[in-house]
Amino acid sequence: MVKKSTPIPKRISSDQIRAGRALIRWSAADLAREAKLGLATIRRAEVTEGATSMTVANELAVRRALETAGVEFIDENGGGPGVRLRKRQQPKKVK
């Protein structure tokens, strides 16, 4: 039986990390705490131009922390990669 591997998410850019933090009003220290990474790791990732120099594991930790907080990563679609807030579910009305 052949196991299907989980696809590796596309790499995120330093711009996406900074923009994601801004959307949810997190400081770099907040992101470091939620991703369980050092503050220096976050700051280094954010000052690079384009792709970060983070390991795949660290980048995944950052992605998961931001996604858990409501950030959605948008792939390149002709206008460049980006982020947005996930649409909040409306509570169902009780009749």
FENMOBEL-V959315 format. One record per residue. N is the residue number from 1. PHI is phi in whole degrees, -180 to 180 (* if undefined). BURIAL is 1 if it has 9 or more other C-alpha atoms within 8 Angstrom, else 0. D_FIRST is the distance of its C-alpha to the first C-alpha in Angstrom with 1 decimal. Layout:
n = <N:N>
phi = <PHI:PHI>
burial = <BURIAL:BURIAL>
d_first = <D_FIRST:D_FIRST>
//
This chain:
n = <1:2:3:4:5:6:7:8:9:10:11:12:13:14:15:16:17:18:19:20:21:22:23:24:25:26:27:28:29:30:31:32:33:34:35:36:37:38:39:40:41:42:43:44:45:46:47:48:49:50:51:52:53:54:55:56:57:58:59:60:61:62:63:64:65:66:67:68:69:70:71:72:73:74:75:76:77:78:79:80:81:82:83:84:85:86:87:88:89:90:91:92:93:94:95>
phi = <*:-95:-86:-81:-87:-74:-64:-79:-63:-63:-64:-104:-98:-62:-61:-66:-65:-62:-66:-61:-62:-63:-60:-104:59:-100:-83:-62:-66:-61:-64:-59:-64:-69:-87:59:-127:-74:-60:-61:-64:-66:-63:-63:-65:-80:-90:-73:-93:80:-67:-82:-102:-70:-68:-60:-64:-68:-64:-64:-64:-65:-58:-63:-62:-68:-65:-62:-82:112:-86:-116:-87:-110:-72:-56:-139:98:-109:97:-69:-160:-142:-155:-83:-66:-65:-79:-73:-78:-63:-72:-78:-90:-89>
burial = <0:0:0:0:0:0:0:0:0:0:0:1:1:1:1:1:1:1:1:1:1:0:1:1:0:1:0:1:0:0:1:1:1:0:1:0:1:0:1:0:1:1:1:0:1:1:0:1:0:0:1:1:0:1:0:0:0:1:1:0:1:1:1:1:1:1:1:0:0:1:1:1:1:0:0:0:0:0:0:0:1:1:1:1:0:0:0:0:0:0:0:0:0:0:0>
d_first = <0.0:3.8:6.5:9.6:12.6:15.8:18.4:21.3:24.5:27.3:29.9:32.9:36.5:39.4:41.1:38.3:38.5:42.3:42.3:39.7:41.9:45.0:43.5:43.0:46.0:44.3:45.9:44.0:44.5:42.9:39.7:39.6:39.9:37.2:34.8:35.7:36.9:40.3:42.9:43.4:39.7:40.2:43.6:42.4:39.5:42.1:44.7:42.6:42.9:39.7:36.4:36.5:36.2:34.1:30.9:27.7:27.6:31.2:30.9:28.1:30.4:33.2:31.2:29.9:33.5:35.0:32.5:33.1:36.8:36.4:36.2:34.0:33.2:33.9:32.4:34.6:35.8:38.9:40.9:39.1:36.6:38.1:37.7:39.0:39.2:36.6:38.4:39.3:38.6:41.8:42.3:42.4:45.9:46.9:49.2>
//
